[in-house]
Amino acid sequence: MSNVQVRTKRSARVSQGDIFRDVECIEYVVEKRGIVEVSKIIFPLIVVLTQDCDLEQDARYRTKGGKKPGNHDKKLFAVLVAPVYNAAQVFLGQHLSDLEMTMTEIPEKGTLGKMLMQNERPRYHYLNFPDNVPIVPGIVDFKHYFSVSVNYLEKVRRKKFVCRLSALFREDLSLRFAGYLARIGLPDIAASSRALPNAATPAPAAPGAQG
């Protein structure tokens, strides 16, 4: 059963919640003896995470008609996105096997798998698309977010746009992503604490001290 609503009509600009296919992630670019080497990963599906108000303001610089802003204060260099992995492969820990990476298995029928599909695990966001969208259930992994050039997305979005999460569901995704980034990694107190003197116990008196 679907847990998300989407729009299949492409908007006039890149929007938060847009899902694109075959998007490049540049790992590195190096030059050796005049030869440029580019390493990149192509993700089958990604979802745009950048706030829509920022994308809307940035789009004003790219419009062909109308008055453009007087300065470049609101212009973006890049957009935050995250992969949408095939859910079945995530449960098996095989979604990055093409990169020779083995991931932790998450049994679909187990407690962790059920929590993930109910969006109760902070790292992941489960998406089960409507029948009119030709995408298998997917899982957004917030830990794997990366940035892509706005110019690049604008160049490829006409051919690679798949659908866009409806407003309420993209806000849910955005809120969960913000919560994941805002988490605090606390130390293991049990492993790092040392025995401290009891505050209720007075320290021993110095030699020769008078009561």
N, C-alpha and C positions, 0 to 999 in steps of 0.2 A: 504494500500500500504506500502511495506517495506521501511524503512528509514535507513537501515543498511545492510552491506555486512558481511558475516561470512565465516569461514572455519570450516568444520566439521571433518577434519582430525586432530587427536591429534599430537602435537609436541613432541619432545624428552624431554621437560622440562616444568615446569610451566611458562606461559607467561602472559604478560599484556594483558588484554582483554579476558582471558580464562573465560568461564562460567561453573561452576560446580553445581551439584544438591546435596541436602541433606548434607549441610556443617554445622558442629557443631561450635557454639559460646559458649565458657565456661564463665558462669557468675561468678561462685565462686567455690572454693574448701575449705572445712573446715574439721577439724578433731575433733571429740568429743568422748572422752573415747575410743579411739582406732578404732572408726568407721569413715571412710572417706565419706563425703557427697559431691557429685559433682552436680552442677546445670548447665544445658546447654540448649541452644536454637538451634534447627535444622532448618536452613533456606532452603526452597525448592530450591532456586536458588541464587547464588552469582556471582559477577564478580570481577576479580582480577584488582586492581588499581595500585599496585607497578610498578614503572618504569621498562621497559623491560631490559634496560641496567644493572640494579642492579640484576635482576633475571638471566640474562645471566652470569654475573660474579659469582653469587652464585652457579650456576649449575656446574661450573668448579670444585668445591669441592666435588661434588656428582657423578661425572662421574666414571665409573668403569675402563675405559681405558684411556690412555694418561697421561701426566704429570700434576700433580695438583700444584696449586700455592704454593710458598714457605712459605707463612704466611696466616693468616686468616683475613686479613684486609677487604676483600670484602664479607665476609660471612654474611648472613642474619639470624636473629633469627625468624623473622615473616614476613608475607605478609599482606598488607592492602587489604581488600576486602569490598564490599558493597552489601547489599541485592538487588535482582531484584524482586520486588513485582509484583503480578498480577495487571495489570493496571485497570481492571474493578473493582477489590476490593478496589484499592486506591481511585478511584473516589467516591466510596461509603463510604470511611473511615472505611472499614472493614478488611483491610489486616492484622491486628494484633489482630483480635478478639480471636484467639486461645490463646493469652497471656492475655486475658481479658483487652485489651487496646482499647479505642475508639479514632479514629483519626478524624481529620477535613475532612469533605466531600469536594470534589472538583468537582463540576458539570461538567461532560464531555462536555456538549454542551454549557457551559457558557464561559465567557471570560478567567477565570483562567484555565479551563480545556484545552481550545484551546491553550493558551500560553504554558502550560505544554507540550502538544503534539508537539509543534513547538520548544521545548527546549529553551524557553525564560524565564523560572523560574529557578534561580540559584541553588536551592536546589535539583531539580529533573532532571533526564535524561531519556527521553522516547525512548524505543527501540521497533520497530515493525519488527519482524524477517521475513526472506524470507519463502516462502511456504515449502521449503525442510527442515526446522528446526521445529521440533514439540514443539514449545513454543508459548504460547499466548503472545500478546503484554505485555511488562513489563516496569516497572518504577524503575530506580535506585534512591534510596534515599541517598544522600551524607551525610546527618546528622546521619545516622545509620551505618556509616563505623565502622569496627572493624578489629582486627588482628587475624590471625591464624598461627600456626606453619608451617614453610616451610616443616618440616619432615612429618607433618600430611597431607598436600596437596600432597606431593610426594607419600605418601602411598596410598591415595584414588583416585588419579587423573585418573588412568586407568579405574576404574569402574564408576566414577562420572563425567567424562568430558562430556560436552554437545556440545559445539562449541566454537569458538574463534572469536572475532571481528577482521575484517581485519584491516591492519595497519592504514589506514587513519581514520577509525572510532574509533579505540582504542585511537588514539592521540586526537581526538575530545573529547572523554570521559575524558581522562587524563587532558586536558586543562580546561575543565569545573569543574572538581573536584578540581584542584589547585585554580581556581578562587573562588570557594565556600569557601575553607579553608582560602583564603587570604582576605576575606571580613572584613570590619572594622565596629564594632558596635558603631555607633555614638550616643551620648546622645540626648534626646529630648530637644532641645534648648528652645523651647517655654515654656516648663514646668519648666525648671530649671534656666532660666535666671532671673536676678534681675535688677530693673531699675538702670541704671548708669547715672551719670550727663553728660550733653551735653558737649563735649570737647570744643565746640565753645563758651560756656558761661563761663566767668571768675568767679573764686571762690570769694565769698564775702570777702571784706577787713577786716583785723583784727581790733578790736577797737583801735582807736588812730593812725591808720596807716596814713601816709601822702602820697598824690599823687605825 
